[in-house]
Each structure stands twice: as C-alpha cells, then as structure tokens.
Amino acid sequence: MQQPIVGYHLDEENHWVAELACGHGQHVRHNPPWQNRPWVMTEQGRKEKLGVMLECKKCEEG
C-alpha cells in the first residue's frame, strides 16, 4: 500500500527512517549499489521528498 512521507527521524544506529502518513516507518538508506538514495544525506534532499509515496509493507501485511 502506497503511503506519503510526512517526516524523518534517525534510528538508534543513525540510519534515516521515513515517517509515513499511516504511522509506520521505513528505512531510506543510501547504500550503493543496493539502494541509491543520495537525497537522504542532506536536509534539503529529505525536504524535497516529503509527500513522495513509498510502499508500506506493514500496511500490506495488515
């Protein structure tokens, strides 16, 4: 189920987590070659992605 990003926080290991409108979170790491998300490394990049839809696996699982 697609959910928009409404904010971000760092987890206990200093990895960025996108906060989704449904209340769930999803890690948004920049870890090439598996995940290429350089935008997560800057505040401006994260702000630009607010509202972007991500697939929430927890919502799909019910």
C-alpha positions in Angstrom: 0.0 0.0 0.0 1.4 3.4 -1.0 1.8 6.0 1.8 3.3 9.5 1.6 6.4 10.5 3.5 5.4 13.0 6.2 8.7 13.3 8.1 12.0 11.7 9.1 14.0 10.6 12.1 17.2 8.8 12.9 17.1 5.4 14.4 19.4 4.2 17.2 22.1 3.3 14.6 21.9 6.8 13.0 20.1 5.5 9.9 17.3 7.7 8.4 13.8 6.4 8.7 10.9 7.9 6.6 7.8 8.5 8.7 4.8 7.6 6.7 1.2 9.0 6.9 -0.1 5.7 8.2 2.2 5.9 11.2 4.7 3.3 10.1 8.3 3.9 9.3 10.6 2.8 6.5 14.4 3.0 6.4 15.6 5.1 3.5 19.3 4.4 3.4 21.9 5.5 0.8 23.8 2.2 0.5 25.1 1.7 -3.1 24.8 -0.5 -5.1 21.6 -1.8 -3.3 19.9 1.5 -2.5 20.9 4.6 -4.4 19.3 7.4 -2.3 21.8 10.3 -2.1 19.0 12.7 -1.4 18.7 11.2 2.1 22.1 12.6 3.1 21.0 16.3 3.1 18.3 18.2 4.8 17.3 19.8 1.5 17.1 16.4 -0.2 14.9 15.0 2.5 12.6 18.0 2.4 12.2 17.6 -1.4 10.9 14.1 -0.9 8.2 14.9 1.6 4.9 13.7 0.1 6.6 11.1 -2.1 4.8 7.8 -2.0 6.5 4.7 -0.6 5.3 1.2 -0.4 4.4 0.4 3.2 4.9 -3.3 3.7 3.4 -3.2 7.3 0.1 -1.9 5.9 0.1 -4.6 3.2 0.7 -7.3 5.8 -2.3 -5.9 7.8 
